[in-house]
Amino acid sequence: MFNFFRKKTTKFPLETQDGNLYIKADKLFYYDRDSKESVDLSILQYAYVEILDSRAFLFLFDHKQHYISCQQKGFSNVYGQLAARFGFDDALFFKTLAKKKEQKHRIFILNKTKNYQILDQQHNDFSQGFEVLCTPSIFVSWDANYAQVKDLGIGHSYSSELGIDYYKIDYPVRIGSLIIDQMEFCDDNDRKQIAVQSYFATINNNSQNDGSYNDLRKLWTNQIPTTLEPGGYEREDQKYLTFDLKGVCLSICYTYDTEQYESGNTTLGIANYRDYSSIILKQRNDLKPEFTQILEFKSPLSFIPDYQNNSEVTAKPTLIQENFGDSQTLYFNKQTNRFGFTSDQYAIEYAIKEVEQIIIQNVLPAKGGGYAQLSVKTKKNNYPVGIFYADQNQLDPYRDSIEKMLGIKVVMPQPYYNC
C-alpha cells in the first residue's frame, strides 16, 4: 500500500554540545571550540548542510566560512529563525540530516540581479585601460598609480573586518565591450607611486550560476585570442581562463561545489605585470668608500623583496655595482647608520635603529626540500621580511660577521621540517 500521507521528516540531532547559539539583530553567535564567533546575517551569501564524519553541520558564508555543528545547544531554534528569514530549503536540509554518508547540499543562495552588460559595439581599447562611466566619463590607464586613481574622485575607500584597505569605484566601468557595475582594488600596497597592481570585481547573472562565466568567456575569446593551455583550465570543480592585455592579465574564474562551495559568482581579476622598475632604478651615489663596510656573500642567493609592493626596495648603490658586480652583499653606511642587502639590480635598506633582529632560519627536508632564509624583523612590523633564500645551512657562516658589522643580534631558531 502506498503511503501518500507520510509526514515529512523534521528531526534535528540531539543538542548534546555546549554552544548557546542565538541570534541578536543581524548577528548569529555560536561557539567554535572555546571561541565565540559570529555570522553577519546582513551579508549572508549562501548556506549549505553538510555531513562530515557522520556529524551534521550548517555551513554559512558571509565573506568568511562558518561551520556550525547541528548538535550545539540552541541549534533548532536558530535554524527555524534562519529558515524563516532566508527561505532555506527545509526538505533538502532534513533529508540530508537523515544521511550518514559524507555529502553537502546548498540550501540557500542570495539572489542578486545581473550586474554586467555586453555591448553590441566592439571596443578594442582593453589593453590601454578602462572607462569610468561617470559624467563626463573618464578613461583610466592601466598604468595609473594608486594616488592618481584616487585623485580622480570616482570612488571611496573602506576597510574590511580584517583591517585591509580597499578602494571601490562608485560608477559602472567599461572594459572593452563589457560594462560592470563596480570594480575595486586592494589599497594596501606600500609603494603608491606604482600602477595599481590588481583590480577585481564580482560578476553575477540573474540565475546565480555559471552563465556569467560563459558570457565573458564567449566575449573575450572572440576579441582576445587565448587557449586553455597555458591560458587556463576548465574542470568539473572550477573553470579559469586568462587573457593577455599586453602585460596586464585579465582572468575569469567560476567555482562549482564539487570540491568547494558555489557562490554563483564569476570572479573577474586584472593583474598588472608591466615593468615599472624605472621609477627606482636610478644611479645611487650616496655610498662613499670611506664610510662604507661591505660583506660579500660568496655563493649565489635568491633575493626575495619585490619593488612593486615593498617601498623599502631601492636601486643598488653604484659603489656596490662597481666593486662587486652582480654579487649579493650586505653594506653598512656608517655616515647615515643605515644598512642594506643587494641583489643584481636592487637593494633593500633599513635604519639600524628601526631593526629588532635579523633571523637565519634553516628548514630541513621532508615533504618539501630543505632551504635557509634570512629575514629582517623591524620594530614596527609584526612579521619578519624575507631577504634571501639559500640552500640549507648556506647562510650560517655569515652570522658572526653580520652581528659584528651591524651590532644587531642575529637569531638562529631551531630548524624545523618542511612538511
Disulfide bonds with the S-S distance in Angstrom:
none
